[in-house]
Amino acid sequence: FGIPVVDLAPFSEVNTTSTTITTSTTTSTELVFLTLEKAEMVISFTQIAMTWNRAARFGLSMPEAESEDACIEAAFNETTWAALGSGPTCTWSGDRTVLFIALGFDPTILLGQDVVTNPEAFEPYGNVAYLPTPIYNATLKTSDPLIPVTAVLEVSPQLAHPCTDISFSTVNSLGYVGRPLAVTWSFGEQTYLLMQQSLYDTVHVNASSRLFIPAQDFYDAVWVLRNRVGEVTYQKIDVRLELFVHVTNWLGMTSNASAFVEVEKNEVPKPQVGAVSSQNSSLTNNEVLTIEMTTAAVDVSSCAADDGKVSRLIDIEWQYK
């Protein structure tokens, strides 16, 4: 008997099917945009609040600030930076949506003026995508009530011989709001036109808080009037130098005041008295205090203080005050 032979060929090939699954993921990047919404004067007009639409920071291309609260000059255009005063400081709010700029010394920025940055000076804060930022611009406004100004005009002395130095002052006016008041001087209605013409240059060219009229100028103005109206009329009329001031603070608030000095018509003028020693002193117990002063008679004809050698007696009475 022979061994049976089995043909294995039909079983040598097995069909196998394989499936591959490919997953695709699409990633998108959202750009954020920074916007300067407003610039306002706050905290009694001592600071500027720049409000942004989202958290912000100084641009990464800006120079590093000198200190934690320092402003970066390069972040602002030249005009804006100069108007902020010398040494402004910058601090961010907790959520970094507001930059507070404390004005420096002698600022000049005004309401209605534009606050302007440089390109790429401010950027969105955080790990966000953004395009290079532009120049930002906002008109400076305020929601706080404007601080009024009250003009105060004082004159010394109030009664004076024509040969006397006259001083007018507005230094006690109110409403400075951290900056000098703008003062415009003019004559009041009680000043005769002839005196106005004589003192015009002294009064109208002055723009400071004080106005000083030398004795000679005052004497000349009175003499012009006296010579024109005649001695009889001069002795009958009231002769006054009245000045008027128009005072404005930098917020645009205004106020007016006036004061006058009346001319004393006695032929013999009052003596001129001046302090030599300090007018204010601090004393300790048993300390000796020396008070010195000068006195001088006035030469009316030349309207100048004499050298003190003229034989005129001047009595001095001392009083506690």
C-alpha positions in Angstrom: 0.0 0.0 0.0 1.4 3.5 -0.9 1.4 6.7 1.4 -1.4 9.1 0.3 -0.1 12.5 -0.9 -2.0 15.7 0.2 -1.9 18.8 -1.9 -1.4 21.8 0.5 -1.4 24.5 -2.2 -4.9 25.7 -1.7 -4.1 26.5 2.0 -0.8 28.4 1.4 -2.4 32.0 0.9 -4.5 33.8 3.5 -6.2 37.2 2.7 -5.7 39.9 5.5 -7.4 43.4 5.4 -5.8 46.4 7.3 -7.5 49.8 8.0 -5.5 53.1 8.7 -7.4 56.1 10.3 -5.8 59.6 9.8 -7.0 62.4 12.2 -6.4 66.0 11.2 -6.4 69.0 13.7 -6.9 72.6 12.6 -5.3 75.3 14.9 -6.3 79.0 14.5 -4.6 82.0 16.2 -6.8 85.0 17.2 -5.3 88.4 17.0 -6.2 90.9 19.7 -6.3 94.7 19.2 -5.4 97.4 21.7 -7.5 100.6 21.7 -7.0 103.8 23.7 -10.5 104.6 24.8 -10.0 107.9 26.6 -7.6 110.2 28.5 -9.0 112.0 31.5 -7.7 114.4 34.2 -8.3 112.9 37.6 -7.4 113.3 41.3 -7.9 117.1 41.5 -6.3 117.5 38.0 -2.9 116.2 39.2 -3.0 113.0 37.1 -3.9 111.7 33.6 -5.7 108.4 33.4 -5.2 106.6 30.0 -7.9 103.9 29.7 -7.4 101.0 27.3 -9.9 98.4 26.0 -7.9 95.5 27.5 -4.9 94.9 29.7 -1.8 96.8 28.3 1.9 97.4 28.9 4.7 99.5 27.5 5.9 98.0 24.2 8.7 95.5 24.4 10.7 97.6 22.0 10.6 100.5 24.4 13.7 101.3 26.6 13.5 99.8 30.1 12.0 102.2 32.6 14.5 103.7 35.1 12.3 102.7 38.0 9.1 100.8 38.8 7.0 104.0 38.6 8.9 105.8 36.0 7.3 106.9 32.7 9.1 106.0 29.5 9.8 109.1 27.5 10.0 107.3 24.2 6.4 106.1 24.6 5.0 109.6 24.0 5.5 112.0 21.2 7.7 115.1 21.8 4.9 117.6 22.4 3.0 115.4 24.8 6.1 114.4 26.8 7.1 118.1 27.2 3.6 119.0 28.4 3.6 116.4 31.2 6.2 118.4 33.1 9.6 117.4 34.5 9.8 114.0 36.0 6.2 112.5 35.6 5.6 109.1 37.1 3.5 106.2 35.7 1.6 103.4 37.4 -0.8 100.8 36.1 -4.1 99.8 37.7 -4.4 96.3 39.1 -6.0 95.0 35.9 -3.6 97.0 33.8 -6.4 98.6 31.8 -5.6 102.1 33.1 -2.2 103.9 33.1 -2.1 106.7 35.6 0.4 109.5 34.8 1.2 111.8 37.7 2.2 115.1 36.2 5.7 116.3 36.9 7.1 119.8 37.9 5.7 122.7 35.9 3.4 120.8 33.5 1.7 122.7 30.6 -0.8 120.2 29.3 -4.4 121.6 29.1 -7.9 120.2 28.8 -8.7 119.8 25.1 -5.1 119.0 24.2 -4.3 115.7 22.5 -2.3 113.0 24.4 -0.3 111.3 21.6 1.9 108.2 21.8 4.6 106.9 19.5 4.2 103.7 17.3 4.6 100.4 19.2 4.8 102.3 22.5 1.9 100.3 24.0 1.0 96.6 23.4 -1.6 94.1 24.7 -0.6 92.5 28.0 -0.2 88.7 28.3 0.6 85.8 26.0 -1.5 87.0 23.1 -1.0 87.6 19.4 -1.1 91.1 18.0 0.1 93.2 15.2 2.5 96.1 15.6 0.6 98.8 17.4 0.0 102.2 15.9 0.1 105.8 17.2 -2.6 106.3 19.8 -4.3 109.6 20.2 -7.0 110.8 22.7 -8.2 114.3 23.6 -7.7 115.1 27.2 -11.0 115.6 29.1 -12.4 115.5 32.6 -15.5 114.4 34.4 -14.6 116.3 37.6 -16.1 119.7 38.3 -13.7 122.5 37.4 -12.0 124.3 40.3 -13.0 128.0 40.3 -10.6 130.9 40.8 -11.0 133.8 43.3 -9.1 136.9 42.5 -7.7 138.8 45.5 -6.0 142.1 44.9 -4.1 143.9 47.7 -2.4 147.3 47.6 0.2 148.8 50.0 -0.1 151.4 51.2 -3.8 152.3 50.8 -3.2 156.0 51.5 0.0 157.4 50.1 1.8 160.7 49.4 2.6 161.1 45.7 6.2 160.4 46.4 5.7 156.8 47.6 6.4 153.4 46.3 3.2 151.5 45.5 2.8 147.8 45.4 -0.2 145.7 44.2 -0.3 142.0 44.6 -2.5 139.0 43.7 -0.5 136.4 45.5 -3.4 135.6 47.9 -5.8 134.7 45.0 -7.3 131.2 45.2 -7.7 128.5 42.6 -4.2 127.9 41.3 -4.7 124.1 40.8 -1.0 123.6 41.0 0.0 126.1 38.4 0.5 129.9 38.3 -2.5 132.1 37.6 -2.5 134.2 34.4 -3.0 137.8 35.4 -4.0 140.7 33.2 -3.7 144.3 34.6 -5.7 147.3 33.7 -6.8 150.6 35.2 -10.0 150.9 37.2 -12.6 153.6 36.6 -11.5 155.7 39.5 -8.1 156.4 37.9 -8.1 159.7 35.9 -7.2 159.4 32.2 -4.1 161.6 32.6 -2.7 159.3 35.2 -3.5 156.3 33.1 -1.6 157.7 30.2 1.4 158.4 32.4 1.5 154.9 33.9 0.3 152.9 30.9 3.6 151.2 30.1 4.2 150.2 33.8 0.7 148.6 34.1 -0.1 147.0 30.8 3.2 145.3 30.1 3.1 143.5 33.4 1.9 139.9 33.5 3.2 138.8 37.0 1.3 138.4 40.2 2.8 141.6 41.6 2.9 145.1 40.2 5.3 147.7 41.6 5.1 151.4 40.8 8.2 153.3 41.8 7.7 156.5 43.8 9.0 158.7 41.0 6.5 157.2 38.5 3.6 157.6 40.9 4.7 161.2 41.6 4.9 162.1 37.9 1.4 160.7 37.2 -0.1 162.7 40.1 1.8 165.8 39.0 0.5 165.6 35.4 -3.1 165.6 36.8 -2.3 168.3 39.4 -0.7 170.6 36.8 -3.6 170.1 34.3 -6.6 170.7 36.6 -5.0 173.4 38.7 -4.2 173.6 42.4 -7.7 174.7 43.5 -9.4 171.8 41.7 -6.8 169.3 42.7 -7.4 170.0 46.4 -11.1 169.4 46.0 -11.2 166.2 44.1 -10.4 162.6 45.2 -7.3 161.4 43.5 -7.0 157.6 43.4 -5.0 155.1 41.5 -7.3 152.1 41.0 -6.1 148.9 39.3 -8.2 146.1 38.0 -7.0 142.5 37.5 -8.4 139.7 35.4 -7.2 136.3 36.8 -7.4 133.0 35.0 -6.4 129.5 36.1 -5.2 126.9 33.6 -8.6 125.3 33.6 -10.0 128.4 32.0 -11.9 129.6 35.1 -11.7 133.4 35.6 -12.3 136.0 38.3 -11.8 139.8 38.7 -10.8 142.1 41.5 -9.8 145.7 42.0 -8.1 147.9 44.6 -7.0 151.5 44.9 -4.6 153.7 46.6 -5.7 157.2 47.6 -3.4 160.1 47.2 -2.5 162.0 50.4 -2.4 165.7 49.7 -0.4 166.9 52.7 2.6 168.8 51.6 4.8 167.1 54.2 5.1 163.4 53.3 5.3 160.7 55.9 8.8 159.4 56.5 10.0 156.2 54.8 10.6 153.3 57.2 12.4 150.1 56.4 13.5 147.0 58.3 17.2 146.2 58.5 17.1 143.1 60.7 15.0 140.1 60.0 11.3 140.8 60.2 10.7 137.2 61.6 12.8 135.7 64.3 12.7 132.8 66.7 13.8 133.3 70.3 14.8 131.1 73.2 14.5 132.0 76.9 16.8 134.8 78.0 18.0 135.5 74.5 18.7 139.1 73.6 16.9 140.4 70.4 18.2 143.4 68.5 15.8 145.0 66.1 17.1 147.5 63.6 15.3 149.8 61.1 16.0 152.7 58.9 14.1 156.0 58.6 14.4 158.7 56.0 12.7 161.9 55.1 11.5 162.4 51.5 12.6 165.2 49.3 9.3 165.9 47.5 10.8 168.2 44.9 12.9 165.4 43.5 10.8 162.5 44.8 13.8 160.6 46.1 14.8 159.4 49.6 17.5 161.7 51.0 20.6 160.4 52.7 19.2 160.8 56.2 21.3 163.9 57.0 18.5 166.3 56.6 17.6 168.0 60.0 14.2 166.4 60.5 13.2 164.6 63.6 11.4 161.3 63.2 9.7 159.8 66.3 9.4 156.0 66.5 6.9 154.3 68.7 7.4 150.5 69.3 4.4 148.2 69.9 3.9 144.6 70.5 1.7 142.8 68.0 
